[in-house]
């Protein structure tokens, strides 16, 4: 029987940049993908971060505790540092 499924490296999930959260800094957290179709834990994590819908943006102080939450949903969000205040 012929093989019908061929895995393509370009079709999988995008790779997210590795980011070290060693110190506290202020970051802009933007939701770039919807929580629909993901587990209830990921949806609750997005809600705990203050992200209510797709393309929502919040500015928070990034701490090691918050970094753990960001790691859980890193494929759904985008984090950029905020210069100044």
JOSULVEN-V811934 format. One line per field, one symbol per residue. burial: b if it has 24 or more other ideal C-beta (glycine too) atoms within 12 Angstrom, else e. Layout:
# JOSULVEN-V811934
burial=???
This chain:
# JOSULVEN-V811934
burial=eeeeeeeeeeeeeeeeeeeeeeeebebbbbbebebeeeeeebeebbeebebeeeeeebebebeeebbebbeebbbbbbbeeeeee
